[in-house]
Amino acid sequence: MTAESMLFNGAILSIVLVLVGLAWGFLLLKIQGGEAE
């Protein structure tokens, strides 16, 4: 595994984690907002 492929995999992993985190946070807010109404 070259350094370039490690950086590429790391970048993809970071983007995926950020997207999952945003989706999870949005889902929690939506659930909490629905219960509050």
All heavy atoms as a GROMACS GRO file, in nm:
protein
  273
    1MET      N    1   0.085  -0.120   0.000
    1MET     CA    2   0.000   0.000   0.000
    1MET      C    3   0.089   0.125   0.000
    1MET      O    4   0.169   0.145   0.090
    1MET     CB    5  -0.089  -0.001   0.125
    1MET     CG    6  -0.202   0.099   0.118
    1MET     SD    7  -0.311   0.085   0.262
    1MET     CE    8  -0.469   0.080   0.181
    2THR      N    9   0.072   0.206  -0.102
    2THR     CA   10   0.154   0.327  -0.112
    2THR      C   11   0.097   0.439  -0.027
    2THR      O   12  -0.018   0.434   0.017
    2THR     CB   13   0.161   0.373  -0.259
    2THR    OG1   14   0.030   0.410  -0.302
    2THR    CG2   15   0.214   0.263  -0.348
    3ALA      N   16   0.177   0.541  -0.005
    3ALA     CA   17   0.132   0.656   0.075
    3ALA      C   18   0.015   0.725   0.006
    3ALA      O   19  -0.076   0.774   0.072
    3ALA     CB   20   0.248   0.753   0.094
    4GLU      N   21   0.019   0.730  -0.128
    4GLU     CA   22  -0.089   0.796  -0.201
    4GLU      C   23  -0.222   0.725  -0.181
    4GLU      O   24  -0.324   0.787  -0.160
    4GLU     CB   25  -0.055   0.800  -0.350
    4GLU     CG   26   0.051   0.904  -0.381
    4GLU     CD   27   0.078   0.912  -0.530
    4GLU    OE1   28   0.010   0.840  -0.605
    4GLU    OE2   29   0.165   0.991  -0.571
    5SER      N   30  -0.220   0.592  -0.186
    5SER     CA   31  -0.345   0.517  -0.168
    5SER      C   32  -0.396   0.531  -0.025
    5SER      O   33  -0.516   0.536  -0.002
    5SER     CB   34  -0.324   0.370  -0.204
    5SER     OG   35  -0.237   0.308  -0.113
    6MET      N   36  -0.302   0.540   0.070
    6MET     CA   37  -0.344   0.557   0.211
    6MET      C   38  -0.411   0.693   0.229
    6MET      O   39  -0.512   0.705   0.297
    6MET     CB   40  -0.222   0.546   0.303
    6MET     CG   41  -0.175   0.403   0.321
    6MET     SD   42  -0.027   0.391   0.422
    6MET     CE   43  -0.091   0.445   0.580
    7LEU      N   44  -0.353   0.797   0.167
    7LEU     CA   45  -0.413   0.931   0.176
    7LEU      C   46  -0.549   0.932   0.109
    7LEU      O   47  -0.645   0.991   0.160
    7LEU     CB   48  -0.321   1.033   0.107
    7LEU     CG   49  -0.201   1.079   0.190
    7LEU    CD1   50  -0.110   1.168   0.106
    7LEU    CD2   51  -0.247   1.155   0.314
    8PHE      N   52  -0.559   0.865  -0.007
    8PHE     CA   53  -0.685   0.861  -0.080
    8PHE      C   54  -0.792   0.790   0.002
    8PHE      O   55  -0.903   0.839   0.017
    8PHE     CB   56  -0.662   0.786  -0.212
    8PHE     CG   57  -0.782   0.790  -0.303
    8PHE    CD1   58  -0.822   0.910  -0.359
    8PHE    CD2   59  -0.853   0.675  -0.331
    8PHE    CE1   60  -0.934   0.914  -0.443
    8PHE    CE2   61  -0.964   0.678  -0.414
    8PHE     CZ   62  -1.004   0.798  -0.471
    9ASN      N   63  -0.756   0.675   0.060
    9ASN     CA   64  -0.851   0.601   0.145
    9ASN      C   65  -0.888   0.683   0.268
    9ASN      O   66  -1.003   0.684   0.311
    9ASN     CB   67  -0.790   0.468   0.188
    9ASN     CG   68  -0.784   0.369   0.073
    9ASN    OD1   69  -0.856   0.382  -0.024
    9ASN    ND2   70  -0.696   0.271   0.084
   10GLY      N   71  -0.792   0.752   0.326
   10GLY     CA   72  -0.818   0.835   0.443
   10GLY      C   73  -0.914   0.949   0.412
   10GLY      O   74  -1.002   0.979   0.490
   11ALA      N   75  -0.897   1.008   0.293
   11ALA     CA   76  -0.985   1.118   0.253
   11ALA      C   77  -1.127   1.067   0.234
   11ALA      O   78  -1.223   1.130   0.280
   11ALA     CB   79  -0.933   1.180   0.123
   12ILE      N   80  -1.142   0.953   0.167
   12ILE     CA   81  -1.276   0.895   0.146
   12ILE      C   82  -1.339   0.861   0.279
   12ILE      O   83  -1.456   0.889   0.304
   12ILE     CB   84  -1.265   0.770   0.056
   12ILE    CG1   85  -1.227   0.810  -0.085
   12ILE    CG2   86  -1.396   0.693   0.057
   12ILE    CD1   87  -1.210   0.692  -0.178
   13LEU      N   88  -1.262   0.800   0.369
   13LEU     CA   89  -1.314   0.761   0.500
   13LEU      C   90  -1.360   0.883   0.578
   13LEU      O   91  -1.466   0.882   0.641
   13LEU     CB   92  -1.203   0.687   0.578
   13LEU     CG   93  -1.250   0.619   0.706
   13LEU    CD1   94  -1.352   0.511   0.675
   13LEU    CD2   95  -1.131   0.558   0.780
   14SER      N   96  -1.282   0.991   0.571
   14SER     CA   97  -1.319   1.114   0.642
   14SER      C   98  -1.450   1.171   0.588
   14SER      O   99  -1.538   1.209   0.665
   14SER     CB  100  -1.208   1.219   0.625
   14SER     OG  101  -1.088   1.173   0.683
   15ILE      N  102  -1.463   1.175   0.455
   15ILE     CA  103  -1.585   1.229   0.394
   15ILE      C  104  -1.705   1.144   0.433
   15ILE      O  105  -1.811   1.196   0.467
   15ILE     CB  106  -1.569   1.234   0.240
   15ILE    CG1  107  -1.463   1.338   0.203
   15ILE    CG2  108  -1.701   1.268   0.173
   15ILE    CD1  109  -1.424   1.332   0.056
   16VAL      N  110  -1.689   1.012   0.428
   16VAL     CA  111  -1.799   0.922   0.464
   16VAL      C  112  -1.840   0.943   0.610
   16VAL      O  113  -1.958   0.950   0.641
   16VAL     CB  114  -1.758   0.775   0.440
   16VAL    CG1  115  -1.862   0.680   0.500
   16VAL    CG2  116  -1.744   0.750   0.290
   17LEU      N  117  -1.741   0.953   0.699
   17LEU     CA  118  -1.771   0.973   0.840
   17LEU      C  119  -1.844   1.105   0.863
   17LEU      O  120  -1.938   1.112   0.942
   17LEU     CB  121  -1.640   0.972   0.922
   17LEU     CG  122  -1.581   0.832   0.942
   17LEU    CD1  123  -1.447   0.843   1.013
   17LEU    CD2  124  -1.675   0.743   1.023
   18VAL      N  125  -1.803   1.210   0.793
   18VAL     CA  126  -1.869   1.341   0.806
   18VAL      C  127  -2.014   1.332   0.759
   18VAL      O  128  -2.106   1.380   0.825
   18VAL     CB  129  -1.793   1.448   0.726
   18VAL    CG1  130  -1.876   1.576   0.715
   18VAL    CG2  131  -1.661   1.478   0.794
   19LEU      N  132  -2.036   1.265   0.644
   19LEU     CA  133  -2.172   1.253   0.590
   19LEU      C  134  -2.259   1.172   0.686
   19LEU      O  135  -2.374   1.209   0.712
   19LEU     CB  136  -2.168   1.185   0.453
   19LEU     CG  137  -2.111   1.274   0.342
   19LEU    CD1  138  -2.103   1.194   0.212
   19LEU    CD2  139  -2.198   1.396   0.322
   20VAL      N  140  -2.205   1.064   0.740
   20VAL     CA  141  -2.281   0.981   0.834
   20VAL      C  142  -2.313   1.061   0.960
   20VAL      O  143  -2.423   1.055   1.012
   20VAL     CB  144  -2.201   0.854   0.870
   20VAL    CG1  145  -2.266   0.780   0.986
   20VAL    CG2  146  -2.193   0.761   0.748
   21GLY      N  147  -2.215   1.138   1.008
   21GLY     CA  148  -2.236   1.220   1.127
   21GLY      C  149  -2.345   1.324   1.105
   21GLY      O  150  -2.431   1.344   1.191
   22LEU      N  151  -2.343   1.389   0.988
   22LEU     CA  152  -2.445   1.490   0.957
   22LEU      C  153  -2.584   1.425   0.947
   22LEU      O  154  -2.681   1.477   1.001
   22LEU     CB  155  -2.412   1.558   0.824
   22LEU     CG  156  -2.297   1.659   0.832
   22LEU    CD1  157  -2.262   1.709   0.691
   22LEU    CD2  158  -2.333   1.777   0.920
   23ALA      N  159  -2.591   1.311   0.880
   23ALA     CA  160  -2.720   1.242   0.865
   23ALA      C  161  -2.772   1.198   1.000
   23ALA      O  162  -2.891   1.211   1.030
   23ALA     CB  163  -2.702   1.120   0.773
   24TRP      N  164  -2.684   1.146   1.087
   24TRP     CA  165  -2.724   1.100   1.220
   24TRP      C  166  -2.771   1.217   1.305
   24TRP      O  167  -2.874   1.209   1.372
   24TRP     CB  168  -2.605   1.031   1.286
   24TRP     CG  169  -2.636   0.971   1.420
   24TRP    CD1  170  -2.582   1.009   1.539
   24TRP    CD2  171  -2.726   0.862   1.448
   24TRP    NE1  172  -2.634   0.931   1.639
   24TRP    CE2  173  -2.722   0.841   1.588
   24TRP    CE3  174  -2.810   0.784   1.368
   24TRP    CZ2  175  -2.801   0.742   1.648
   24TRP    CZ3  176  -2.887   0.686   1.429
   24TRP    CH2  177  -2.881   0.666   1.567
   25GLY      N  178  -2.699   1.329   1.300
   25GLY     CA  179  -2.737   1.448   1.377
   25GLY      C  180  -2.871   1.503   1.328
   25GLY      O  181  -2.957   1.540   1.409
   26PHE      N  182  -2.890   1.506   1.196
   26PHE     CA  183  -3.016   1.556   1.138
   26PHE      C  184  -3.132   1.466   1.180
   26PHE      O  185  -3.240   1.512   1.214
   26PHE     CB  186  -3.004   1.558   0.985
   26PHE     CG  187  -3.128   1.609   0.918
   26PHE    CD1  188  -3.160   1.743   0.922
   26PHE    CD2  189  -3.213   1.522   0.852
   26PHE    CE1  190  -3.274   1.791   0.859
   26PHE    CE2  191  -3.328   1.568   0.789
   26PHE     CZ  192  -3.358   1.704   0.793
   27LEU      N  193  -3.107   1.334   1.181
   27LEU     CA  194  -3.211   1.238   1.220
   27LEU      C  195  -3.250   1.258   1.366
   27LEU      O  196  -3.368   1.261   1.400
   27LEU     CB  197  -3.158   1.096   1.198
   27LEU     CG  198  -3.263   0.985   1.212
   27LEU    CD1  199  -3.365   0.996   1.098
   27LEU    CD2  200  -3.196   0.848   1.208
   28LEU      N  201  -3.150   1.277   1.453
   28LEU     CA  202  -3.179   1.299   1.596
   28LEU      C  203  -3.259   1.429   1.615
   28LEU      O  204  -3.354   1.433   1.692
   28LEU     CB  205  -3.048   1.306   1.674
   28LEU     CG  206  -2.978   1.171   1.694
   28LEU    CD1  207  -2.846   1.191   1.767
   28LEU    CD2  208  -3.066   1.075   1.772
   29LEU      N  209  -3.219   1.535   1.545
   29LEU     CA  210  -3.291   1.662   1.556
   29LEU      C  211  -3.435   1.647   1.508
   29LEU      O  212  -3.528   1.700   1.568
   29LEU     CB  213  -3.220   1.769   1.471
   29LEU     CG  214  -3.095   1.828   1.535
   29LEU    CD1  215  -3.027   1.923   1.437
   29LEU    CD2  216  -3.129   1.903   1.663
   30LYS      N  217  -3.453   1.573   1.398
   30LYS     CA  218  -3.587   1.554   1.344
   30LYS      C  219  -3.674   1.476   1.442
   30LYS      O  220  -3.790   1.508   1.464
   30LYS     CB  221  -3.577   1.478   1.211
   30LYS     CG  222  -3.703   1.488   1.127
   30LYS     CD  223  -3.677   1.440   0.986
   30LYS     CE  224  -3.802   1.461   0.900
   30LYS     NZ  225  -3.781   1.416   0.762
   31ILE      N  226  -3.616   1.373   1.505
   31ILE     CA  227  -3.691   1.292   1.602
   31ILE      C  228  -3.727   1.378   1.724
   31ILE      O  229  -3.841   1.377   1.771
   31ILE     CB  230  -3.607   1.170   1.647
   31ILE    CG1  231  -3.596   1.071   1.530
   31ILE    CG2  232  -3.671   1.102   1.767
   31ILE    CD1  233  -3.498   0.958   1.558
   32GLN      N  234  -3.630   1.454   1.774
   32GLN     CA  235  -3.655   1.538   1.891
   32GLN      C  236  -3.757   1.647   1.859
   32GLN      O  237  -3.846   1.676   1.938
   32GLN     CB  238  -3.524   1.603   1.938
   32GLN     CG  239  -3.430   1.501   2.001
   32GLN     CD  240  -3.298   1.564   2.041
   32GLN    OE1  241  -3.271   1.678   2.007
   32GLN    NE2  242  -3.214   1.488   2.111
   33GLY      N  243  -3.748   1.705   1.739
   33GLY     CA  244  -3.842   1.809   1.697
   33GLY      C  245  -3.983   1.752   1.685
   33GLY      O  246  -4.081   1.815   1.724
   34GLY      N  247  -3.994   1.627   1.635
   34GLY     CA  248  -4.125   1.564   1.620
   34GLY      C  249  -4.189   1.538   1.755
   34GLY      O  250  -4.309   1.554   1.773
   35GLU      N  251  -4.105   1.498   1.854
   35GLU     CA  252  -4.160   1.470   1.986
   35GLU      C  253  -4.202   1.599   2.056
   35GLU      O  254  -4.297   1.601   2.132
   35GLU     CB  255  -4.054   1.399   2.071
   35GLU     CG  256  -4.031   1.256   2.024
   35GLU     CD  257  -3.925   1.187   2.109
   35GLU    OE1  258  -3.862   1.257   2.190
   35GLU    OE2  259  -3.906   1.066   2.093
   36ALA      N  260  -4.130   1.708   2.029
   36ALA     CA  261  -4.159   1.836   2.095
   36ALA      C  262  -4.291   1.896   2.047
   36ALA      O  263  -4.360   1.961   2.123
   36ALA     CB  264  -4.044   1.934   2.070
   37GLU      N  265  -4.324   1.872   1.921
   37GLU     CA  266  -4.446   1.935   1.866
   37GLU      C  267  -4.573   1.877   1.924
   37GLU      O  268  -4.587   1.759   1.938
   37GLU     CB  269  -4.447   1.918   1.714
   37GLU     CG  270  -4.343   2.008   1.648
   37GLU     CD  271  -4.341   1.984   1.497
   37GLU    OE1  272  -4.416   1.898   1.450
   37GLU    OE2  273  -4.262   2.051   1.430
   0.00000   0.00000   0.00000
